[in-house]
């Protein structure tokens, strides 16, 4: 990542991250020994491409599920500060 000009401040953060890295699954991120989570906004962007280019029923179903999950989290956050781990 140094060779392609990633800003030095960025490279100082990832190696020392103690939390979870939420990202777009760029393979270079996966080399860091941290917990990873993939960004649903990026999932939705990829699914939008599939809807336009290769329409299939499962794509719409997955988009609907992701949006339903997002709404459920937003509703829960309005009621409680943290989600339970169960």
N, C-alpha and C positions, 0 to 999 in steps of 0.2 A: 504494500500500500504506500510505502514511502516513495517508491519509484514512480508512481503515477501522480504524485503531487497532492495527496490527501493532506489537508492542513495539520500542522504539528499538534495543535490543541486537541484535535479529534483523536489522534493516536495516543495522546496522554490519558484520555478518558477511558477508552475501552479496556486496555489492559488492567486497569485498577477498579473497574466497575464491580460493585458489591451487590447490585440489584439484578434486575432482569433487563436485557437488551431487547427492545421491541423494534423490529426492522422489517425490511422487504425481502429477506432471505438472500441478499447478495452474498455469494459464497465466501467472500473475504471476511465477513462478520463472524462466520461460523468457526473460524480458527481460534477465536478467543474463548477461553475457558470461563464462560459466564452462562447463566441461564438465559435461554432465548425464547422469544415469543414472536410470532409473525403478525404483522400489521393487517387487520381486517380491511382497512381502506385499500391496501394493495391487493388483497384478495378480491375485493369488489371491482377494482379496476381491471384485473385479469378476467373476472367473470363477465364484465361488460364487453370486453373484447370478444370473448367466446359467444356471447349473445348476438353480437353483430355479425361475426364472421362465420361461426359454426353453430347456428341455433339448435339447441337440444333442450328437452323438457327439464332434465336434471339441473341445468344451469339456473333456470328461473327458480326452481325449488331451493337451491342452495342460497341464492341471493335472498329469497324470502326468509329462509331460516336465519341467516346472518343478521338481517334487519330486525327480525323478531327478537333475537338474542340481545341486540343493541338496545332495543326499546325496553326489554326486561331489566337490563342492567341500569339504565337511566331511571326507571321507575323505582327500583330497589335503592338506588343512591339517594333519591328524594326522601326515602323513609328511614334508612339506616346509613350510618357512616361507612361501614365495612361489610362486605359480603362474607358469609360464613364459608369455611373451607369445606363444607360437606356438599 
